[in-house]
């Protein structure tokens, strides 16, 4: 851990603090109610995925390997592994799909973070563009490309 920068140490610390706070809330809910409860997602609270990934990468000193090019390659490689789950059978093993999908999403988040982009924000922006290309009255129930509607 000697090669970690001050920023990396702060990111790791923040990530651990967020994880500790989540664990404390879950423990309190479990203690108070006598059973485990899934906490609802609040869209006003930013995702802790980028912070968790930054901490994970920083702890291992892997940022030097995460060029945009390498991350884009990794997305493609992991997407191929996800597709492989369905290679010979349309009803793939859900646990295997879950793992491969997590790998794809992880590399997508890492690339967005590397480029200084907010993954949720760019998806919402693209969704707005796609809504314009596929108006409900023309696209509902159809799989045609937007220029063929």
Buried (B, 14 or more C-beta within 10 A) or exposed (E): EEEBEEEBBBBBEBBBEBBEEEEEEBEEBEEEEEEEEEEEEEEEEEEBBBBBBBBBBBBEBEBEEBEEEBBBEBBEEBBEBBEEBEEEEEEBEEEEEEBBBEBBBBBBBBBBBBEEEBBBEEEEEEEEEEEEEBEEEEBEEEEEEEEEE
